[in-house]
Amino acid sequence: MNRSLIVLSAALLALVVFVIGAIVYHRQSQQEMVQSAEGHRAALIRPYSPVYGNPNAKVTIVEFLDPACEACSAFYPLVKGIVNASFGRVNLVLRYAAFHKGSDEAVKIAEAARMQPDVYWPVLEAMLKSQSQWAAHDHPRPELIWQLIAGTGVDVVKAKVDANDPAIKQRLDQDMADVAALKIAKTPSFFVNGKPLIEFGPDQLKKMVETAVRNAYGQ
Protein backbone atom coordinates (compact mmCIF):
# COMPACT_ATOMS: atom_id res chain seq x y z
CA MET A 1 0.00 0.00 0.00
CA ASN A 2 1.56 3.31 -1.05
CA ARG A 3 1.84 6.31 1.25
CA SER A 4 -0.95 8.38 -0.34
CA LEU A 5 -3.41 5.48 0.00
CA ILE A 6 -2.46 5.05 3.65
CA VAL A 7 -3.03 8.76 4.29
CA LEU A 8 -6.39 8.64 2.49
CA SER A 9 -7.50 5.56 4.44
CA ALA A 10 -6.52 7.18 7.71
CA ALA A 11 -8.45 10.33 6.79
CA LEU A 12 -11.54 8.33 5.89
CA LEU A 13 -11.31 6.35 9.12
CA ALA A 14 -11.01 9.57 11.11
CA LEU A 15 -14.07 10.96 9.30
CA VAL A 16 -16.10 7.83 10.06
CA VAL A 17 -15.09 7.97 13.73
CA PHE A 18 -16.02 11.65 13.87
CA VAL A 19 -19.45 11.06 12.30
CA ILE A 20 -20.20 8.14 14.60
CA GLY A 21 -19.07 10.17 17.59
CA ALA A 22 -21.29 13.10 16.55
CA ILE A 23 -24.30 10.79 16.17
CA VAL A 24 -23.70 9.20 19.58
CA TYR A 25 -23.24 12.61 21.20
CA HIS A 26 -26.42 13.93 19.58
CA ARG A 27 -28.42 10.94 20.81
CA GLN A 28 -26.97 11.27 24.31
CA SER A 29 -27.86 14.97 24.35
CA GLN A 30 -31.41 14.14 23.25
CA GLN A 31 -31.76 11.54 26.00
CA GLU A 32 -30.37 13.97 28.58
CA MET A 33 -32.92 16.62 27.56
CA VAL A 34 -35.80 14.17 27.85
CA GLN A 35 -34.58 12.85 31.20
CA SER A 36 -33.99 16.36 32.53
CA ALA A 37 -37.49 17.46 31.52
CA GLU A 38 -39.03 14.41 33.17
CA GLY A 39 -36.97 14.83 36.34
CA HIS A 40 -37.37 18.59 36.68
CA ARG A 41 -40.97 19.30 35.70
CA ALA A 42 -41.21 22.13 38.22
CA ALA A 43 -38.37 23.87 36.39
CA LEU A 44 -40.38 24.24 33.20
CA ILE A 45 -42.97 26.76 34.41
CA ARG A 46 -42.80 29.16 37.32
CA PRO A 47 -45.80 31.09 38.70
CA TYR A 48 -44.24 34.40 37.67
CA SER A 49 -43.59 33.40 34.04
CA PRO A 50 -45.34 35.54 31.38
CA VAL A 51 -48.12 33.77 29.48
CA TYR A 52 -49.33 34.63 25.98
CA GLY A 53 -52.72 33.32 24.91
CA ASN A 54 -55.44 31.50 26.80
CA PRO A 55 -54.07 30.66 30.28
CA ASN A 56 -56.48 27.70 30.41
CA ALA A 57 -55.33 26.15 27.14
CA LYS A 58 -54.61 22.43 27.33
CA VAL A 59 -51.46 22.74 25.22
CA THR A 60 -48.56 24.84 26.48
CA ILE A 61 -45.43 25.79 24.61
CA VAL A 62 -42.61 26.70 26.97
CA GLU A 63 -39.91 28.71 25.24
CA PHE A 64 -36.53 29.54 26.75
CA LEU A 65 -35.56 32.77 25.01
CA ASP A 66 -32.56 35.08 24.91
CA PRO A 67 -33.52 38.66 23.89
CA ALA A 68 -30.22 38.97 21.99
CA CYS A 69 -30.65 35.68 20.10
CA GLU A 70 -31.25 36.06 16.34
CA ALA A 71 -32.98 32.69 16.11
CA CYS A 72 -35.34 33.72 18.92
CA SER A 73 -36.26 36.83 16.97
CA ALA A 74 -36.85 34.77 13.83
CA PHE A 75 -39.01 32.22 15.65
CA TYR A 76 -41.12 34.74 17.58
CA PRO A 77 -43.66 35.48 14.79
CA LEU A 78 -44.03 31.74 14.15
CA VAL A 79 -44.72 30.90 17.79
CA LYS A 80 -47.09 33.84 18.16
CA GLY A 81 -48.89 32.73 14.99
CA ILE A 82 -49.29 29.18 16.31
CA VAL A 83 -50.93 30.51 19.47
CA ASN A 84 -53.14 33.02 17.62
CA ALA A 85 -54.37 30.37 15.18
CA SER A 86 -55.16 27.79 17.85
CA PHE A 87 -58.63 29.06 18.85
CA GLY A 88 -57.54 29.23 22.49
CA ARG A 89 -56.19 25.68 22.61
CA VAL A 90 -52.49 26.65 22.80
CA ASN A 91 -50.62 29.15 24.94
CA LEU A 92 -47.01 30.24 25.31
CA VAL A 93 -45.06 30.44 28.56
CA LEU A 94 -41.88 32.46 28.21
CA ARG A 95 -38.71 31.77 30.17
CA TYR A 96 -35.36 33.55 29.94
CA ALA A 97 -32.00 32.06 29.03
CA ALA A 98 -29.73 35.11 29.08
CA PHE A 99 -26.65 33.55 27.48
CA HIS A 100 -25.38 36.56 25.53
CA LYS A 101 -23.59 39.51 27.09
CA GLY A 102 -26.08 42.28 27.82
CA SER A 103 -29.08 39.96 27.70
CA ASP A 104 -29.57 40.15 31.45
CA GLU A 105 -30.09 43.92 31.16
CA ALA A 106 -32.57 43.38 28.33
CA VAL A 107 -34.49 40.93 30.50
CA LYS A 108 -34.67 43.47 33.31
CA ILE A 109 -36.11 46.03 30.90
CA ALA A 110 -38.72 43.57 29.62
CA GLU A 111 -39.70 42.57 33.14
CA ALA A 112 -39.92 46.21 34.22
CA ALA A 113 -42.31 46.77 31.32
CA ARG A 114 -44.38 43.81 32.52
CA MET A 115 -45.10 45.73 35.70
CA GLN A 116 -47.21 48.08 33.57
CA PRO A 117 -50.49 46.98 31.94
CA ASP A 118 -50.62 45.83 28.32
CA VAL A 119 -47.08 46.78 27.27
CA TYR A 120 -44.96 43.70 27.95
CA TRP A 121 -45.52 41.91 24.64
CA PRO A 122 -45.19 45.08 22.50
CA VAL A 123 -41.94 45.89 24.36
CA LEU A 124 -40.60 42.38 23.82
CA GLU A 125 -41.47 42.52 20.12
CA ALA A 126 -39.79 45.91 19.73
CA MET A 127 -36.73 44.56 21.50
CA LEU A 128 -36.51 41.53 19.23
CA LYS A 129 -37.08 43.54 16.04
CA SER A 130 -34.34 46.03 16.95
CA GLN A 131 -31.66 43.48 17.85
CA SER A 132 -29.32 44.75 15.15
CA GLN A 133 -29.18 48.12 16.89
CA TRP A 134 -28.40 47.02 20.44
CA ALA A 135 -27.45 43.34 20.53
CA ALA A 136 -24.18 43.07 18.60
CA HIS A 137 -22.46 40.17 20.35
CA ASP A 138 -19.03 41.82 20.23
CA HIS A 139 -20.31 45.14 21.59
CA PRO A 140 -23.86 44.94 23.01
CA ARG A 141 -25.54 48.20 24.01
CA PRO A 142 -28.72 47.25 25.91
CA GLU A 143 -29.04 50.82 27.17
CA LEU A 144 -30.27 51.73 23.66
CA ILE A 145 -33.37 49.60 24.24
CA TRP A 146 -34.95 52.41 26.23
CA GLN A 147 -35.05 54.58 23.11
CA LEU A 148 -36.18 51.72 20.89
CA ILE A 149 -39.24 50.86 23.00
CA ALA A 150 -40.44 54.44 23.47
CA GLY A 151 -43.25 53.97 20.94
CA THR A 152 -44.81 50.96 22.68
CA GLY A 153 -46.72 52.94 25.29
CA VAL A 154 -44.41 52.00 28.14
CA ASP A 155 -43.66 54.60 30.80
CA VAL A 156 -39.89 54.64 30.35
CA VAL A 157 -39.20 56.76 33.43
CA LYS A 158 -41.10 54.35 35.68
CA ALA A 159 -39.63 51.29 33.96
CA LYS A 160 -36.08 52.52 34.54
CA VAL A 161 -36.79 52.60 38.25
CA ASP A 162 -38.60 49.25 38.27
CA ALA A 163 -35.76 47.54 36.37
CA ASN A 164 -33.74 47.67 39.59
CA ASP A 165 -36.42 45.82 41.58
CA PRO A 166 -34.70 42.88 43.35
CA ALA A 167 -37.66 40.66 42.45
CA ILE A 168 -36.73 40.92 38.77
CA LYS A 169 -33.19 39.74 39.45
CA GLN A 170 -34.57 36.87 41.52
CA ARG A 171 -36.74 35.78 38.59
CA LEU A 172 -33.82 35.89 36.18
CA ASP A 173 -31.64 33.96 38.63
CA GLN A 174 -34.35 31.32 38.99
CA ASP A 175 -34.77 31.07 35.22
CA MET A 176 -31.03 30.56 34.77
CA ALA A 177 -31.01 27.93 37.52
CA ASP A 178 -33.82 26.12 35.68
CA VAL A 179 -31.87 26.42 32.43
CA ALA A 180 -29.01 24.57 34.10
CA ALA A 181 -31.31 21.94 35.64
CA LEU A 182 -32.93 21.25 32.26
CA LYS A 183 -29.53 21.15 30.53
CA ILE A 184 -30.51 23.84 28.03
CA ALA A 185 -27.51 24.92 25.98
CA LYS A 186 -29.05 26.95 23.16
CA THR A 187 -31.88 29.34 22.40
CA PRO A 188 -34.63 29.14 21.56
CA SER A 189 -35.38 25.85 23.29
CA PHE A 190 -38.97 24.60 23.24
CA PHE A 191 -41.04 22.22 25.31
CA VAL A 192 -44.59 21.23 24.41
CA ASN A 193 -46.69 19.93 27.29
CA GLY A 194 -43.53 19.06 29.14
CA LYS A 195 -41.73 17.30 26.28
CA PRO A 196 -38.64 18.86 24.67
CA LEU A 197 -38.50 19.65 20.96
CA ILE A 198 -35.66 17.31 20.02
CA GLU A 199 -35.32 17.94 16.28
CA PHE A 200 -35.09 21.72 16.05
CA GLY A 201 -36.97 23.57 13.32
CA PRO A 202 -40.20 25.45 12.57
CA ASP A 203 -41.91 22.51 10.88
CA GLN A 204 -40.92 20.20 13.72
CA LEU A 205 -42.38 22.62 16.28
CA LYS A 206 -45.63 22.98 14.35
CA LYS A 207 -45.99 19.22 14.04
CA MET A 208 -45.31 18.67 17.73
CA VAL A 209 -47.92 21.26 18.70
CA GLU A 210 -50.48 19.80 16.28
CA THR A 211 -49.96 16.35 17.77
CA ALA A 212 -50.37 17.73 21.30
CA VAL A 213 -53.59 19.51 20.29
CA ARG A 214 -55.02 16.30 18.82
CA ASN A 215 -54.11 14.38 21.96
CA ALA A 216 -55.56 17.03 24.26
CA TYR A 217 -58.73 17.87 22.35
CA GLY A 218 -59.34 14.71 20.33
CA GLN A 219 -59.19 16.51 16.98
C-alpha positions in Angstrom: 0.0 0.0 0.0 1.6 3.3 -1.1 1.8 6.3 1.3 -1.0 8.4 -0.3 -3.4 5.5 0.0 -2.5 5.1 3.7 -3.0 8.8 4.3 -6.4 8.6 2.5 -7.5 5.6 4.4 -6.5 7.2 7.7 -8.4 10.3 6.8 -11.5 8.3 5.9 -11.3 6.4 9.1 -11.0 9.6 11.1 -14.1 11.0 9.3 -16.1 7.8 10.1 -15.1 8.0 13.7 -16.0 11.6 13.9 -19.5 11.1 12.3 -20.2 8.1 14.6 -19.1 10.2 17.6 -21.3 13.1 16.5 -24.3 10.8 16.2 -23.7 9.2 19.6 -23.2 12.6 21.2 -26.4 13.9 19.6 -28.4 10.9 20.8 -27.0 11.3 24.3 -27.9 15.0 24.3 -31.4 14.1 23.2 -31.8 11.5 26.0 -30.4 14.0 28.6 -32.9 16.6 27.6 -35.8 14.2 27.9 -34.6 12.8 31.2 -34.0 16.4 32.5 -37.5 17.5 31.5 -39.0 14.4 33.2 -37.0 14.8 36.3 -37.4 18.6 36.7 -41.0 19.3 35.7 -41.2 22.1 38.2 -38.4 23.9 36.4 -40.4 24.2 33.2 -43.0 26.8 34.4 -42.8 29.2 37.3 -45.8 31.1 38.7 -44.2 34.4 37.7 -43.6 33.4 34.0 -45.3 35.5 31.4 -48.1 33.8 29.5 -49.3 34.6 26.0 -52.7 33.3 24.9 -55.4 31.5 26.8 -54.1 30.7 30.3 -56.5 27.7 30.4 -55.3 26.1 27.1 -54.6 22.4 27.3 -51.5 22.7 25.2 -48.6 24.8 26.5 -45.4 25.8 24.6 -42.6 26.7 27.0 -39.9 28.7 25.2 -36.5 29.5 26.7 -35.6 32.8 25.0 -32.6 35.1 24.9 -33.5 38.7 23.9 -30.2 39.0 22.0 -30.7 35.7 20.1 -31.3 36.1 16.3 -33.0 32.7 16.1 -35.3 33.7 18.9 -36.3 36.8 17.0 -36.9 34.8 13.8 -39.0 32.2 15.7 -41.1 34.7 17.6 -43.7 35.5 14.8 -44.0 31.7 14.1 -44.7 30.9 17.8 -47.1 33.8 18.2 -48.9 32.7 15.0 -49.3 29.2 16.3 -50.9 30.5 19.5 -53.1 33.0 17.6 -54.4 30.4 15.2 -55.2 27.8 17.9 -58.6 29.1 18.9 -57.5 29.2 22.5 -56.2 25.7 22.6 -52.5 26.7 22.8 -50.6 29.2 24.9 -47.0 30.2 25.3 -45.1 30.4 28.6 -41.9 32.5 28.2 -38.7 31.8 30.2 -35.4 33.6 29.9 -32.0 32.1 29.0 -29.7 35.1 29.1 -26.7 33.6 27.5 -25.4 36.6 25.5 -23.6 39.5 27.1 -26.1 42.3 27.8 -29.1 40.0 27.7 -29.6 40.1 31.5 -30.1 43.9 31.2 -32.6 43.4 28.3 -34.5 40.9 30.5 -34.7 43.5 33.3 -36.1 46.0 30.9 -38.7 43.6 29.6 -39.7 42.6 33.1 -39.9 46.2 34.2 -42.3 46.8 31.3 -44.4 43.8 32.5 -45.1 45.7 35.7 -47.2 48.1 33.6 -50.5 47.0 31.9 -50.6 45.8 28.3 -47.1 46.8 27.3 -45.0 43.7 27.9 -45.5 41.9 24.6 -45.2 45.1 22.5 -41.9 45.9 24.4 -40.6 42.4 23.8 -41.5 42.5 20.1 -39.8 45.9 19.7 -36.7 44.6 21.5 -36.5 41.5 19.2 -37.1 43.5 16.0 -34.3 46.0 17.0 -31.7 43.5 17.8 -29.3 44.7 15.1 -29.2 48.1 16.9 -28.4 47.0 20.4 -27.4 43.3 20.5 -24.2 43.1 18.6 -22.5 40.2 20.4 -19.0 41.8 20.2 -20.3 45.1 21.6 -23.9 44.9 23.0 -25.5 48.2 24.0 -28.7 47.2 25.9 -29.0 50.8 27.2 -30.3 51.7 23.7 -33.4 49.6 24.2 -34.9 52.4 26.2 -35.1 54.6 23.1 -36.2 51.7 20.9 -39.2 50.9 23.0 -40.4 54.4 23.5 -43.3 54.0 20.9 -44.8 51.0 22.7 -46.7 52.9 25.3 -44.4 52.0 28.1 -43.7 54.6 30.8 -39.9 54.6 30.3 -39.2 56.8 33.4 -41.1 54.3 35.7 -39.6 51.3 34.0 -36.1 52.5 34.5 -36.8 52.6 38.3 -38.6 49.3 38.3 -35.8 47.5 36.4 -33.7 47.7 39.6 -36.4 45.8 41.6 -34.7 42.9 43.4 -37.7 40.7 42.4 -36.7 40.9 38.8 -33.2 39.7 39.4 -34.6 36.9 41.5 -36.7 35.8 38.6 -33.8 35.9 36.2 -31.6 34.0 38.6 -34.4 31.3 39.0 -34.8 31.1 35.2 -31.0 30.6 34.8 -31.0 27.9 37.5 -33.8 26.1 35.7 -31.9 26.4 32.4 -29.0 24.6 34.1 -31.3 21.9 35.6 -32.9 21.3 32.3 -29.5 21.2 30.5 -30.5 23.8 28.0 -27.5 24.9 26.0 -29.0 27.0 23.2 -31.9 29.3 22.4 -34.6 29.1 21.6 -35.4 25.8 23.3 -39.0 24.6 23.2 -41.0 22.2 25.3 -44.6 21.2 24.4 -46.7 19.9 27.3 -43.5 19.1 29.1 -41.7 17.3 26.3 -38.6 18.9 24.7 -38.5 19.6 21.0 -35.7 17.3 20.0 -35.3 17.9 16.3 -35.1 21.7 16.0 -37.0 23.6 13.3 -40.2 25.5 12.6 -41.9 22.5 10.9 -40.9 20.2 13.7 -42.4 22.6 16.3 -45.6 23.0 14.4 -46.0 19.2 14.0 -45.3 18.7 17.7 -47.9 21.3 18.7 -50.5 19.8 16.3 -50.0 16.3 17.8 -50.4 17.7 21.3 -53.6 19.5 20.3 -55.0 16.3 18.8 -54.1 14.4 22.0 -55.6 17.0 24.3 -58.7 17.9 22.3 -59.3 14.7 20.3 -59.2 16.5 17.0 
